[in-house]
Amino acid sequence: MAVNPSIITRDLEKIAEPTGNIYESIHVIGQRAKQISSNLKEELNTKLSEFASTVDNLEEVFENKEQIEISKFYERMPKPSTLALEEFVEGKIYHRFPEQESEQ
């Protein structure tokens, strides 16, 4: 059974350190991954909309090599969860807990 080379063992203590709790850290990473995914999807749809055809006739629809290349580029990109985890570990994500702020 082959192991995907993109799979990396992570230090859970390092991930938990910024929030003090591994579950809160995972939640923050998950929220950021959703943001990244949404942004990438919007960007891809914008680029692909340039190739949109108003004709619904199947005979007039053809493969567009540029469109295929754009799609393949986005498929090869790192997954949003991987990008979010890297940002979190590098301290590039600002996070806060509104419940704690209201108590102070």
C-alpha distances in whole Angstrom, upper triangle without the diagonal:
4,7,10,12,15,14,17,18,21,24,26,29,29,28,31,34,35,36,36,34,30,30,33,31,28,31,33,29,29,32,32,29,31,34,31,30,33,35,32,32,36,36,34,36,39,38,37,40,42,40,41,44,46,46,45,45,42,44,45,41,39,36,37,35,36,34,31,31,32,29,26,27,27,24,23,24,23,22,26,24,23,26,28,26,27,31,31,30,32,35,36,36,39,39,41,42,45,46,46,49,51,52,53
4,7,9,12,11,14,16,19,23,24,28,28,27,30,32,34,34,35,33,29,30,32,30,27,30,31,27,27,31,30,27,29,31,29,28,31,32,29,30,34,33,31,34,36,35,34,38,39,38,39,42,45,45,43,44,41,42,43,39,37,34,34,32,33,32,29,28,29,26,23,24,24,21,19,21,20,20,23,22,20,23,26,24,24,28,29,27,29,32,33,33,37,37,40,41,44,45,45,47,50,50,51
4,6,9,8,10,12,16,19,21,24,24,23,26,28,30,31,31,29,25,26,29,26,23,26,27,24,24,27,27,24,26,28,26,25,29,30,27,28,32,31,29,32,35,34,33,37,38,37,39,41,44,45,43,44,41,43,43,39,38,34,34,32,32,31,28,27,28,25,23,23,23,20,18,19,17,17,20,19,17,20,22,20,21,24,25,24,26,29,29,30,33,33,36,37,40,41,42,44,46,47,48
4,5,6,9,12,15,19,20,24,23,22,25,27,28,29,30,28,24,25,27,24,22,25,25,22,22,25,24,21,23,25,23,22,25,26,23,25,28,28,26,29,31,30,30,33,35,34,35,38,41,42,40,41,39,40,40,37,35,31,31,29,29,28,25,24,24,22,19,19,19,16,14,15,13,14,17,16,14,17,19,18,18,22,22,21,23,26,27,27,31,31,34,35,38,40,40,42,44,45,46
4,5,8,11,14,17,20,23,21,21,24,26,27,29,29,28,24,26,27,24,22,25,25,22,22,25,24,21,24,26,23,22,26,26,24,25,29,28,26,29,31,30,30,34,35,34,36,39,42,43,42,43,40,42,42,38,36,32,32,29,29,28,26,24,24,23,20,19,19,17,14,15,13,14,17,16,13,16,19,17,16,20,21,20,21,25,25,26,29,30,33,35,38,40,40,41,44,45,46
4,6,10,12,16,18,21,19,18,22,23,24,26,27,25,22,23,24,21,19,22,22,18,19,22,20,17,20,22,19,19,22,23,20,22,25,24,23,26,29,27,28,31,33,32,34,37,40,41,40,42,39,41,40,37,35,31,30,28,27,26,24,22,22,21,18,17,16,14,12,12,9,10,13,12,10,12,15,13,13,17,18,17,18,21,21,22,26,27,30,32,35,36,36,38,41,42,42
4,7,9,13,15,18,17,16,19,21,23,24,25,23,19,20,22,19,17,20,20,17,18,21,20,17,20,22,20,19,23,24,22,24,27,26,25,28,31,30,30,33,35,35,36,39,42,43,42,44,41,43,43,39,37,34,33,31,31,29,27,26,25,23,21,20,19,17,15,15,12,12,14,12,10,13,15,13,13,17,17,16,18,21,22,22,26,26,29,30,34,35,35,37,39,40,41
4,6,10,12,15,14,13,17,19,20,22,22,21,17,19,21,18,16,19,20,16,18,21,19,17,21,23,20,21,24,25,23,25,28,28,27,30,32,32,32,36,37,37,39,42,45,46,45,47,44,46,46,42,40,37,36,34,33,32,30,28,27,26,24,23,21,20,18,17,13,13,15,13,10,13,14,11,12,15,15,14,16,19,20,21,24,24,27,29,32,33,33,35,38,38,39
4,7,9,12,12,12,15,17,19,20,20,18,15,17,19,16,15,19,19,16,18,21,20,19,22,24,22,23,26,27,26,28,31,31,30,33,35,35,36,39,40,41,42,45,48,49,48,50,47,50,49,45,44,40,40,38,37,35,33,32,31,29,27,26,25,23,21,20,16,16,17,14,12,15,16,12,13,16,16,13,16,19,21,21,24,24,27,28,31,32,32,34,37,37,37
4,6,9,8,8,11,13,15,16,16,15,12,15,16,13,12,16,16,14,16,19,18,17,20,22,21,22,25,26,25,27,30,30,30,33,35,34,35,38,40,41,42,45,48,49,48,50,48,51,50,46,45,41,40,38,37,36,34,33,31,30,28,27,25,24,22,20,16,16,16,13,11,14,14,10,11,14,12,10,13,15,18,18,21,21,23,24,28,29,28,30,33,33,34
4,5,5,7,9,10,13,14,14,13,11,14,15,12,13,16,17,15,17,20,19,19,22,24,23,24,27,28,28,30,32,32,33,36,37,37,39,41,43,44,45,48,51,52,52,54,52,54,53,50,48,45,44,42,40,39,38,36,35,33,32,30,28,27,26,24,20,19,19,16,14,16,15,12,12,15,13,10,13,15,18,18,20,20,22,23,27,28,27,29,32,32,32
4,5,5,6,8,11,12,11,10,7,10,12,10,10,14,14,13,15,18,18,18,21,23,22,24,26,27,27,29,32,32,33,35,37,38,39,41,43,44,45,48,50,52,51,54,52,54,54,50,49,46,45,43,41,40,38,37,35,34,33,31,29,28,27,25,21,20,19,16,15,17,15,12,13,15,12,11,14,15,18,17,19,18,20,21,24,25,24,26,29,29,29
4,5,5,6,9,10,9,9,8,11,12,10,12,15,15,15,17,20,20,20,23,24,24,26,29,29,30,32,34,34,35,38,39,40,41,43,46,47,47,51,53,55,54,57,55,57,57,53,52,49,47,46,44,43,41,40,38,37,36,34,32,31,30,27,23,23,22,18,17,19,17,14,15,16,13,11,14,14,18,17,19,18,19,20,24,24,22,25,28,27,27
4,6,5,8,10,10,10,9,13,13,10,12,15,14,13,16,19,18,18,22,23,22,24,27,27,27,30,32,32,33,36,37,37,39,41,43,44,45,49,51,53,53,55,53,56,55,51,50,47,45,43,42,40,39,37,35,34,33,31,29,29,27,25,21,21,20,17,15,16,15,11,12,13,10,7,10,11,14,15,16,16,18,19,23,24,22,24,28,27,27
4,6,7,8,9,9,7,10,10,6,8,11,11,10,13,15,14,15,18,19,19,21,23,24,24,27,29,29,30,33,34,35,36,38,40,42,42,46,48,50,49,52,50,53,52,48,47,44,43,41,39,38,37,35,33,32,31,29,27,27,25,23,19,18,17,13,13,14,12,8,10,11,8,6,10,10,13,12,14,14,16,17,21,22,20,22,26,26,26
4,6,6,5,5,4,8,8,6,8,11,11,11,14,16,16,17,20,21,21,23,25,26,27,29,31,31,33,35,36,37,39,41,43,44,45,48,50,52,51,54,53,55,54,51,50,47,46,44,42,41,40,38,36,35,34,33,30,30,29,26,22,21,19,16,16,17,14,12,13,14,10,9,13,12,15,14,15,13,14,15,19,19,18,20,23,23,23
4,6,5,7,8,11,10,8,11,14,13,13,16,18,17,19,22,22,23,25,27,27,28,31,32,33,34,37,38,39,40,42,44,46,46,50,52,54,54,56,55,58,57,53,52,49,48,46,44,42,42,40,38,37,36,34,32,32,31,28,24,23,21,18,18,18,16,13,14,14,10,9,12,11,14,13,14,13,14,15,19,19,17,19,23,22,22
4,6,8,9,11,9,7,11,12,10,11,15,15,15,17,20,20,20,23,25,25,26,29,30,30,32,34,35,36,38,40,42,44,44,48,50,52,52,55,54,56,55,51,51,48,46,45,42,41,40,39,36,35,35,33,30,31,30,27,23,22,20,17,17,17,14,12,13,12,9,8,10,8,11,10,10,9,11,12,16,17,15,17,20,20,20
4,5,7,9,6,6,10,10,9,11,14,14,15,17,19,19,21,23,24,25,27,29,30,31,33,35,36,37,39,40,42,44,45,48,50,52,52,55,53,56,55,51,51,48,47,46,43,42,41,40,37,36,36,34,31,32,31,28,25,23,21,18,19,18,15,14,15,14,11,11,14,11,14,12,11,9,9,10,13,14,12,14,17,17,18
4,7,9,8,8,11,12,12,14,16,17,18,20,22,23,24,26,28,29,30,32,33,34,36,38,39,40,42,44,46,47,48,51,53,55,55,57,56,59,58,54,54,51,50,49,46,45,44,43,40,39,39,37,34,34,33,30,27,25,23,20,21,21,18,16,18,17,13,13,16,14,17,15,15,13,12,12,16,16,14,16,19,18,19
4,6,5,6,9,10,11,12,14,16,17,18,20,22,23,24,26,27,29,30,32,33,35,36,38,39,41,42,45,46,46,50,51,53,52,55,54,57,56,52,52,49,48,47,45,43,42,41,39,37,37,36,33,32,32,29,26,24,22,18,19,20,17,15,17,17,14,14,17,15,18,16,16,13,13,13,16,16,14,17,20,19,20
4,6,5,6,9,10,10,12,14,15,16,18,20,21,22,24,26,27,28,30,31,32,34,36,37,38,40,42,44,44,47,49,51,50,53,51,54,53,50,49,46,45,44,42,40,39,38,36,35,34,33,30,29,29,26,23,21,19,15,16,18,15,12,15,16,12,12,16,15,17,15,16,14,15,15,18,18,17,20,23,22,24
4,5,5,6,9,10,10,12,14,15,16,19,20,21,23,24,25,27,29,30,31,33,35,36,37,38,41,42,42,45,47,49,48,51,49,52,52,48,48,45,44,43,42,39,39,38,36,34,34,32,29,29,29,26,23,20,18,15,17,18,15,13,17,17,13,14,18,17,19,16,17,14,14,13,17,16,16,19,21,21,23
4,5,5,6,9,10,11,12,14,15,17,18,20,21,23,24,26,27,29,30,32,33,35,36,37,40,41,41,45,46,49,48,50,49,52,51,48,48,45,44,43,41,39,39,38,35,34,34,32,29,29,29,26,23,21,18,15,17,17,14,13,16,15,12,14,16,15,16,13,13,10,11,10,13,13,13,16,18,18,20
4,5,5,6,9,10,11,12,14,16,17,18,20,21,22,24,26,27,28,30,32,33,34,36,38,40,40,43,45,47,47,49,48,51,50,46,46,43,42,41,39,37,36,35,33,31,31,30,27,27,26,23,20,18,16,13,14,14,11,9,12,12,8,10,13,12,13,11,12,9,11,12,15,16,16,18,20,21,22
4,5,5,6,9,10,10,12,14,15,16,18,20,21,22,24,25,26,28,30,31,32,34,36,38,38,41,43,45,44,47,45,48,47,44,43,40,40,39,37,35,34,33,31,29,29,27,24,24,24,21,18,15,13,10,12,13,10,9,12,12,10,11,15,14,15,12,14,12,14,14,17,18,18,20,23,23,25
4,5,5,6,9,10,11,13,14,15,17,19,20,21,23,24,26,27,29,30,31,33,35,37,37,40,41,44,43,46,44,48,47,43,43,40,39,39,37,34,34,33,31,29,29,28,25,25,25,22,19,17,14,11,14,14,11,11,14,14,11,14,16,15,15,12,13,10,12,12,14,15,16,18,20,21,23
4,5,5,6,9,10,11,12,14,16,17,18,20,21,23,24,26,27,29,30,32,34,36,36,39,41,43,43,46,45,48,46,43,42,40,39,38,36,34,33,32,30,28,29,27,24,24,24,21,18,16,13,11,13,13,9,9,12,11,8,11,14,12,12,9,9,7,9,10,13,15,15,17,19,21,22
4,6,5,6,9,10,10,12,14,15,16,18,20,21,22,24,26,27,28,30,32,34,34,37,39,42,41,44,42,45,44,40,40,37,36,35,33,31,30,29,27,25,25,24,21,21,21,18,15,12,10,7,9,9,6,6,9,9,7,10,12,11,11,9,11,10,13,14,17,19,19,20,23,24,25
4,5,5,6,9,10,10,12,14,15,16,18,20,21,22,24,26,27,28,31,32,32,35,37,39,38,41,40,43,42,38,38,35,34,34,32,30,29,29,26,24,24,23,20,20,20,18,15,12,9,7,10,11,7,9,12,12,10,13,16,15,14,12,13,12,14,15,17,19,20,22,24,25,27
4,5,5,7,9,10,11,13,14,15,17,19,20,21,23,25,26,27,30,31,31,34,36,38,38,41,40,43,42,38,38,36,34,34,32,29,30,29,26,24,25,24,20,21,22,19,17,14,10,9,12,12,9,11,14,12,11,15,16,15,14,11,12,10,12,13,15,17,19,19,21,23,25
4,5,5,6,9,10,11,12,14,15,16,18,20,21,23,24,26,28,30,30,33,35,38,37,40,39,42,41,37,37,34,33,32,30,28,28,27,24,23,23,21,18,19,20,16,14,12,8,8,10,9,6,9,11,9,9,12,14,13,11,8,10,10,13,15,17,19,20,21,23,25,26
4,5,5,6,8,10,10,12,14,15,16,18,20,21,22,24,26,28,28,31,33,35,35,38,36,39,38,34,34,31,30,29,27,25,25,24,21,20,20,19,15,16,17,14,11,9,5,5,8,7,5,8,11,10,10,13,15,15,13,11,14,13,16,18,20,22,23,24,26,28,29
4,5,5,6,9,10,10,12,14,15,16,18,20,21,22,25,26,26,29,31,33,33,36,35,38,36,33,33,31,29,29,27,24,25,24,21,20,21,20,16,17,18,15,14,11,7,8,11,11,9,12,14,13,14,17,18,18,16,13,15,14,17,18,20,22,23,24,26,28,29
4,5,5,6,9,10,11,12,14,15,17,18,20,21,23,25,25,29,30,33,33,36,35,38,36,33,33,31,29,29,26,24,25,24,21,20,21,19,16,17,19,16,14,12,8,10,13,11,9,13,14,12,13,17,17,17,14,12,13,13,16,18,19,22,23,23,25,28,29
4,5,5,6,9,10,10,12,14,15,17,18,20,22,24,24,28,30,32,32,35,34,37,35,31,31,28,27,26,24,22,22,21,18,17,18,16,13,14,15,12,11,9,6,8,10,8,8,11,12,11,13,16,16,16,13,12,14,15,18,20,22,25,26,26,28,31,31
4,5,5,6,9,10,10,12,14,15,16,18,20,22,22,25,27,30,29,32,31,34,32,29,28,26,25,24,22,20,20,19,16,15,16,15,11,12,14,11,11,8,6,8,11,10,10,13,15,14,16,18,19,19,17,15,18,18,21,23,24,27,28,28,30,33,34
4,6,5,6,9,10,11,12,14,15,16,19,21,20,24,25,28,28,31,30,33,31,28,28,26,25,25,22,20,20,20,17,16,18,17,13,15,17,14,14,12,9,12,15,13,13,16,18,16,18,21,21,21,18,17,18,19,21,22,23,26,28,28,29,32,33
4,5,5,6,9,10,11,12,14,15,17,19,20,23,25,28,28,31,31,33,31,28,28,26,24,24,21,19,20,19,15,15,17,15,12,15,16,13,14,12,10,13,15,13,13,16,17,15,18,21,20,20,17,16,18,19,21,23,24,28,29,28,30,33,34
4,5,5,6,8,10,11,12,14,16,18,18,22,24,27,27,29,29,31,29,26,25,23,21,20,18,16,16,16,12,11,13,12,8,11,13,10,11,10,9,12,14,12,13,16,17,16,18,21,21,21,18,18,20,21,24,26,28,30,32,32,34,36,37
4,5,5,6,9,10,10,12,15,16,16,19,21,24,23,26,26,28,27,23,23,21,19,20,17,15,15,16,12,11,13,13,9,11,14,12,13,12,11,14,16,15,15,19,20,19,21,24,24,24,22,20,23,23,26,28,29,31,33,33,35,37,38
4,5,5,6,9,10,10,13,15,15,18,20,23,23,26,26,29,26,23,24,22,20,21,18,15,17,17,13,13,16,15,12,14,17,15,16,15,13,17,19,17,17,21,22,20,23,26,25,25,22,21,23,24,26,28,28,31,33,33,34,37,38
4,6,5,6,9,10,12,14,15,18,21,23,24,27,26,28,26,23,23,21,18,18,15,13,15,15,11,11,14,12,10,13,15,13,15,15,14,17,18,16,17,21,21,20,23,25,25,25,22,21,23,25,27,29,30,33,35,34,36,39,40
4,5,5,6,8,10,12,13,16,19,21,21,24,23,25,23,20,19,17,15,15,13,10,12,12,8,8,11,10,8,10,13,12,14,14,14,18,19,17,19,22,22,22,24,27,26,27,24,23,26,27,30,32,33,36,37,37,39,42,42
4,5,5,6,9,10,10,14,16,18,19,21,21,23,21,18,18,17,15,16,14,11,13,14,10,10,13,13,11,13,16,15,18,17,16,20,21,20,21,24,25,24,27,29,29,30,27,26,28,29,31,33,33,36,38,38,39,42,43
4,6,5,7,10,10,14,16,19,20,23,23,25,22,19,19,18,16,17,14,12,14,15,11,12,15,14,13,16,18,17,20,19,18,22,23,21,22,26,26,25,28,30,30,30,27,26,28,29,32,34,34,37,39,38,40,43,43
4,6,6,8,10,13,16,19,20,22,22,23,21,18,17,16,13,13,10,8,11,11,8,9,13,12,11,14,16,16,19,19,19,22,23,21,23,26,26,25,28,31,30,31,27,27,29,31,34,36,37,40,41,41,42,45,46
4,5,5,7,10,13,15,16,19,18,20,18,14,14,13,10,12,9,6,9,11,8,8,12,12,11,14,16,16,20,20,20,23,24,23,25,28,28,27,30,33,32,33,30,29,32,33,36,38,38,41,43,42,44,47,48
4,5,5,9,11,14,15,18,18,20,17,14,15,14,12,14,12,10,13,14,12,12,16,16,15,17,20,20,23,22,22,26,27,25,27,30,30,30,32,35,34,35,32,31,33,34,36,38,39,41,43,43,44,47,48
4,6,9,11,14,16,18,19,20,17,14,14,14,11,13,11,9,13,14,11,13,16,16,16,19,21,21,24,24,24,28,29,27,29,32,32,31,34,36,36,36,33,33,34,36,39,41,41,44,46,45,47,50,50
4,6,10,12,13,15,15,16,13,11,11,10,8,11,9,7,11,12,11,12,15,16,16,18,21,21,25,25,25,29,30,28,30,33,33,33,36,38,37,38,35,35,37,38,41,43,43,46,48,48,49,52,53
4,7,9,10,13,13,15,12,10,11,12,10,13,12,10,13,15,14,14,17,18,18,20,22,23,26,26,26,29,31,29,31,34,34,34,37,39,39,39,36,35,37,38,41,42,43,46,48,47,48,52,53
4,5,8,10,11,12,9,8,10,12,11,15,14,12,15,18,17,17,20,21,21,23,26,26,29,29,29,33,34,33,34,38,38,38,40,43,43,43,40,39,41,42,44,46,46,49,51,50,52,55,56
4,6,9,11,13,10,10,13,15,15,19,18,16,19,21,20,20,23,25,24,26,29,29,32,32,32,35,37,35,37,40,41,40,42,45,45,45,42,41,43,43,46,47,47,49,52,51,52,55,57
4,6,8,10,7,8,11,14,15,18,19,17,19,22,21,21,24,26,26,27,30,31,34,33,34,37,38,38,39,42,43,42,45,47,47,48,45,44,46,46,48,50,50,52,55,54,55,58,60
4,6,9,8,8,11,14,16,19,20,17,19,23,22,21,24,26,26,26,29,31,33,33,33,36,38,37,39,42,42,42,44,47,47,48,45,44,46,46,48,49,49,52,54,54,55,58,59
4,5,6,7,10,14,16,19,21,19,20,23,23,23,25,28,27,28,31,33,35,35,35,38,40,40,41,44,45,45,47,50,50,51,48,47,49,49,52,52,53,55,58,57,58,61,63
4,5,5,8,11,14,17,19,17,18,21,22,21,23,26,26,26,29,31,33,33,34,37,38,38,40,42,43,44,46,48,48,50,47,46,48,49,51,52,53,55,57,57,58,61,63
4,6,8,11,14,17,19,18,19,22,23,22,24,27,28,27,30,32,36,35,37,39,41,40,42,45,46,46,48,50,51,52,49,48,51,51,54,55,56,58,60,60,61,64,66
4,6,10,12,15,17,16,17,20,21,21,23,25,26,26,29,31,34,34,35,38,39,39,41,44,44,44,47,49,49,50,47,47,49,50,52,54,54,57,59,59,60,63,64
4,7,9,13,14,13,14,17,18,17,19,22,22,23,26,27,31,30,32,35,36,35,37,40,40,41,43,45,45,47,44,43,45,46,49,50,51,54,56,56,57,60,61
4,6,9,12,11,11,15,16,15,17,20,21,21,23,26,29,29,31,34,34,34,36,39,39,40,42,44,44,46,43,42,45,46,49,50,51,54,56,56,57,60,61
4,6,9,8,8,11,13,12,14,16,18,18,20,22,26,26,28,31,31,31,33,36,36,37,39,41,41,43,40,40,42,44,47,48,49,52,54,54,55,58,59
4,6,5,6,9,10,11,12,14,16,17,19,21,24,25,27,30,30,29,32,34,34,35,38,39,39,41,38,38,40,42,45,47,48,51,52,52,54,57,58
4,5,5,6,9,10,10,12,14,15,16,19,22,24,25,29,28,28,31,33,32,33,36,38,37,39,36,37,40,41,44,46,48,51,52,52,54,57,57
4,5,5,6,9,10,11,13,14,15,17,21,22,24,27,27,26,28,31,30,31,34,35,35,36,33,34,37,38,42,44,45,48,49,49,51,54,55
4,5,5,6,9,10,11,12,15,16,19,20,22,25,25,24,27,29,29,29,32,34,34,35,32,32,35,37,40,42,43,46,47,47,49,52,52
4,5,5,6,9,10,10,12,15,18,19,21,24,24,24,26,29,28,29,32,33,33,35,33,33,36,37,40,42,44,46,48,48,50,52,53
4,5,5,6,9,10,11,13,16,18,20,23,23,22,25,27,26,27,30,32,31,33,30,31,34,36,39,41,43,46,47,47,49,52,52
4,5,5,6,9,10,11,15,16,17,21,21,20,22,25,24,25,28,29,29,30,28,28,31,33,36,38,40,42,44,43,46,48,49
4,5,5,6,9,10,14,14,16,19,19,19,21,24,24,24,27,29,29,30,28,28,31,32,35,37,39,41,43,43,45,47,48
4,5,5,6,9,12,13,16,19,18,18,21,23,23,24,27,28,28,30,28,28,31,33,36,38,40,42,44,44,46,48,49
4,5,5,7,10,12,14,17,17,16,19,21,20,21,24,25,25,27,25,25,29,30,34,36,38,41,42,42,44,46,47
4,5,5,9,10,11,14,14,13,16,19,18,19,22,23,23,25,23,23,26,27,31,33,35,37,38,38,41,43,44
4,6,8,9,11,14,14,14,17,19,19,20,23,24,24,26,24,24,28,29,32,34,36,38,39,40,42,44,45
4,7,9,12,14,13,13,16,18,17,19,22,22,23,25,23,24,27,29,32,34,36,39,40,40,43,45,45
4,6,9,11,10,10,13,15,14,15,18,19,19,21,19,20,23,25,29,31,33,36,36,37,39,41,42
4,6,8,6,7,10,11,11,13,15,16,16,19,17,18,21,22,26,28,31,33,34,34,37,39,39
4,5,5,6,9,10,11,13,14,16,17,19,17,17,20,21,24,26,28,30,31,32,35,36,37
4,5,5,6,9,10,10,12,14,15,16,15,14,17,17,21,22,25,27,28,29,31,33,34
4,5,5,6,9,10,10,12,14,15,14,13,16,16,19,21,24,25,26,27,30,31,32
4,5,5,6,9,10,11,12,14,14,13,17,18,21,23,26,28,28,29,32,33,34
4,5,5,6,9,10,11,12,11,11,15,16,20,22,25,27,27,28,31,32,33
4,5,5,6,9,10,11,9,8,12,12,16,18,21,23,24,24,27,29,29
4,5,5,6,9,10,10,10,13,13,17,19,22,24,24,25,28,29,29
4,5,5,6,9,9,10,13,15,18,21,24,26,26,26,30,31,31
4,6,5,6,5,6,10,12,15,18,21,24,23,24,27,28,28
4,5,5,6,5,9,10,13,16,19,21,20,21,24,25,25
4,5,8,9,11,13,16,18,22,23,22,23,27,27,27
4,6,8,11,13,16,19,23,25,24,24,28,29,28
4,6,8,10,13,16,19,22,20,20,24,25,24
4,7,10,13,17,19,22,21,21,24,26,25
4,6,10,13,16,19,18,18,21,23,23
4,7,11,13,16,15,15,18,20,19
4,7,10,12,12,12,15,17,17
4,6,9,8,8,11,13,13
4,5,6,7,9,11,12
4,5,5,6,9,10
4,6,5,7,9
4,6,5,7
4,5,5
4,6
4
